[in-house]
């Protein structure tokens, strides 16, 4: 695999939303190219007969059922007493758009 170009490194940095200096670009050009070359090497490994796995622990994710529960009036009042702004019985937040 060919080494990444400086433009490709800058594009990757842009996508990752990180700023890079010219010195960083030269260093990352070498480092990222080595990582990608290693992944390319992994493509040559014979994986026939190997079952794909998502993790090695064997554990399964245990999720609770997503059910809304009504709170008693005292709990609702204590919550509303601690918020900065309310409107018509709801918590009012600033608009983000």
LUMGURO-40415 format. One line per 8 residues: for each residue x, y, z of N, C-alpha, C. Coordinates in Angstrom, 3 decimals, decimal comma. Last residue first. Layout:
LUMGURO-40415
X:Y:Z:X:Y:Z:X:Y:Z  ... .
//
This chain:
LUMGURO-40415
-31,863:25,386:18,307:-31,864:25,684:16,875:-32,192:27,120:16,640  -32,183:25,038:20,942:-30,849:24,821:20,420:-30,768:25,081:18,916  -33,806:26,877:23,519:-33,835:26,318:22,173:-32,413:26,136:21,663  -33,606:25,989:26,961:-33,320:26,916:25,862:-33,352:26,182:24,531  -36,439:24,463:28,595:-35,010:24,533:28,256:-34,837:25,508:27,115  -38,683:23,842:31,184:-38,391:24,645:30,007:-36,877:24,740:29,818  -40,607:21,180:32,227:-39,301:21,810:32,354:-39,006:22,558:31,070  -44,134:21,879:32,699:-43,024:21,168:32,067:-41,718:21,900:32,342 .
-46,210:23,441:33,575:-45,970:22,178:34,248:-44,860:21,335:33,660  -46,007:25,736:31,963:-47,199:24,893:31,878:-46,967:23,499:32,469  -42,650:25,753:32,461:-43,705:26,379:31,657:-44,828:25,372:31,503  -39,753:26,632:34,391:-40,850:25,732:34,033:-41,853:26,503:33,195  -36,290:26,771:35,119:-37,464:27,354:34,475:-38,501:26,273:34,183  -34,469:25,341:36,807:-34,424:26,802:36,720:-35,673:27,424:36,112  -35,640:22,842:39,145:-35,280:23,242:37,781:-35,335:24,760:37,668  -36,521:22,104:41,651:-35,080:22,166:41,435:-34,673:22,576:40,023 .
-39,242:21,813:41,685:-38,678:22,846:42,561:-37,178:23,049:42,305  -39,605:19,578:40,113:-39,898:20,883:39,518:-39,365:22,034:40,378  -38,922:17,592:42,010:-38,152:17,748:40,774:-38,351:19,151:40,216  -40,909:17,957:43,932:-39,506:18,119:44,313:-38,613:18,295:43,084  -43,199:17,365:42,371:-43,023:18,710:42,931:-41,567:18,947:43,310  -42,773:14,640:41,799:-42,857:15,610:40,705:-42,605:17,023:41,217  -42,918:13,622:44,414:-41,682:13,492:43,643:-41,661:14,496:42,499  -45,599:14,222:45,035:-44,526:14,780:45,852:-43,197:14,733:45,100 .
-47,043:12,709:43,139:-47,075:14,174:43,074:-45,956:14,817:43,890  -45,112:9,929:41,866:-46,160:10,508:42,702:-46,025:12,026:42,698  -44,542:9,093:38,423:-44,040:9,473:39,742:-45,192:10,057:40,548  -45,018:6,367:36,243:-45,529:7,620:36,781:-44,951:7,852:38,172  -42,634:5,106:34,031:-43,315:4,925:35,312:-43,776:6,291:35,796  -42,104:3,568:30,888:-42,291:4,804:31,649:-43,058:4,492:32,926  -39,738:1,148:30,057:-41,125:1,416:30,415:-41,175:2,708:31,222  -37,763:-0,875:28,613:-37,923:0,569:28,594:-39,394:0,914:28,801 .
-36,309:-3,433:30,512:-37,390:-3,045:29,629:-37,595:-1,540:29,744  -32,747:-3,561:30,607:-34,046:-3,506:31,270:-35,088:-3,101:30,242  -30,454:-5,838:29,201:-31,124:-4,547:29,180:-32,430:-4,624:29,948  -27,459:-7,254:29,080:-28,729:-7,389:29,787:-29,349:-6,005:29,876  -25,503:-8,692:26,645:-25,964:-7,437:27,205:-27,336:-7,649:27,840  -23,536:-11,522:27,489:-24,582:-10,894:26,690:-25,049:-9,638:27,414  -20,164:-12,676:27,304:-21,276:-12,088:28,045:-22,309:-11,524:27,069  -17,980:-13,474:25,978:-19,075:-14,424:26,043:-20,280:-13,883:26,778 .
-15,726:-11,936:25,550:-16,093:-12,248:26,932:-17,160:-13,319:27,026  -15,009:-11,060:23,047:-14,449:-12,327:23,498:-14,906:-12,746:24,882  -17,247:-9,925:20,445:-16,411:-9,704:21,619:-15,964:-11,058:22,148  -18,290:-10,745:18,078:-18,319:-9,319:18,362:-17,458:-8,957:19,550  -16,910:-13,080:15,739:-17,428:-12,743:17,062:-17,397:-11,237:17,233  -17,043:-15,571:13,165:-16,933:-14,161:13,561:-17,529:-13,951:14,952  -15,222:-18,586:13,170:-16,530:-17,967:13,385:-16,356:-16,514:13,821  -13,221:-19,789:10,666:-13,209:-19,036:11,917:-14,541:-18,318:12,053 .
-13,219:-20,926:8,169:-13,582:-21,768:9,305:-13,553:-21,060:10,643  -10,701:-18,840:6,981:-11,710:-19,845:6,647:-11,962:-20,720:7,867  -8,789:-16,943:7,247:-9,824:-16,983:8,282:-10,940:-17,962:7,938  -5,515:-16,323:6,705:-6,559:-17,282:6,336:-7,564:-17,391:7,482  -4,409:-13,019:6,164:-4,565:-14,120:7,109:-5,728:-15,004:6,673  -4,397:-10,787:4,594:-3,772:-11,983:4,028:-3,936:-13,206:4,930  -5,396:-8,699:6,059:-6,256:-9,249:5,004:-5,679:-10,528:4,405  -3,273:-7,864:7,599:-4,273:-8,732:8,223:-5,207:-9,366:7,189 .
-2,057:-6,100:5,856:-1,396:-7,380:6,134:-2,381:-8,365:6,768  -3,782:-3,967:6,116:-3,681:-4,632:4,810:-3,040:-6,003:4,976  -3,160:-3,231:8,692:-4,495:-3,754:8,406:-4,514:-4,479:7,065  -0,565:-2,290:8,192:-0,771:-3,436:9,074:-2,141:-4,057:8,830  -1,107:-0,098:6,589:-0,329:-1,209:6,025:-0,499:-2,458:6,877  -2,398:1,538:8,429:-3,152:1,009:7,294:-2,427:-0,157:6,634  -0,199:2,083:10,102:-1,397:1,417:10,634:-2,182:0,786:9,494  1,513:3,409:8,335:1,925:2,140:8,951:0,734:1,369:9,492 .
-0,028:5,681:7,729:0,316:4,755:6,647:0,755:3,413:7,213  -0,027:6,944:10,198:-1,280:6,404:9,665:-1,026:5,415:8,530  2,759:7,627:10,363:2,108:6,775:11,351:0,823:6,135:10,813  3,243:9,311:8,090:4,022:8,086:8,301:3,260:7,115:9,221  1,346:11,292:8,535:1,431:10,666:7,217:2,150:9,317:7,354  1,950:12,226:11,044:0,754:11,394:10,880:0,752:10,681:9,542  4,258:13,730:10,359:4,353:12,602:11,303:3,162:11,655:11,124  3,214:15,631:8,577:4,318:14,764:8,158:4,419:13,534:9,060 .
1,270:16,831:10,225:0,887:16,172:8,972:1,971:15,208:8,532  2,767:18,018:12,249:1,873:16,894:12,568:1,520:16,115:11,306  3,974:20,068:10,812:4,821:19,025:11,407:3,994:17,786:11,736  1,731:21,585:10,179:2,485:20,968:9,088:3,401:19,861:9,610  -0,853:20,674:12,578:0,169:21,574:12,035:0,878:20,854:10,895  -4,343:20,134:12,729:-2,993:19,576:12,626:-2,062:20,618:12,032  -7,335:19,819:14,568:-6,400:20,672:13,855:-5,027:20,020:13,835  -10,065:17,654:14,023:-8,875:18,007:14,796:-7,974:18,877:13,936 .
-12,294:16,318:12,933:-12,451:17,630:13,566:-11,288:17,955:14,499  -12,113:14,177:11,365:-12,045:13,914:12,795:-12,201:15,196:13,615  -12,091:15,445:8,898:-13,221:14,576:9,229:-13,284:14,282:10,728  -9,588:16,718:9,119:-10,807:17,513:8,972:-12,027:16,686:9,363  -7,920:14,491:9,184:-7,957:15,394:10,338:-9,214:16,253:10,297  -8,403:13,551:6,588:-8,747:12,710:7,735:-8,846:13,565:8,996  -7,328:15,714:5,166:-8,746:15,379:5,018:-9,209:14,514:6,191  -4,643:15,568:5,888:-5,411:16,769:6,247:-6,916:16,497:6,163 .
-4,076:13,099:4,714:-3,937:13,264:6,160:-4,734:14,477:6,621  -4,465:13,736:2,018:-5,309:12,716:2,645:-5,252:12,833:4,169  -2,428:15,605:1,649:-3,819:16,031:1,482:-4,769:15,033:2,134  -0,184:14,032:1,950:-0,442:15,066:2,952:-1,890:15,557:2,857  -1,035:10,569:1,288:-0,544:11,885:0,897:-0,846:12,889:2,012  0,088:7,456:2,615:-0,933:8,489:2,491:-0,297:9,803:2,054  2,005:5,163:0,675:1,889:6,052:1,825:0,798:7,085:1,563  0,500:2,220:-0,780:1,264:3,467:-0,878:1,037:4,315:0,376 .
0,844:-1,182:0,000:0,000:0,000:0,000:0,888:1,243:0,000 .
//
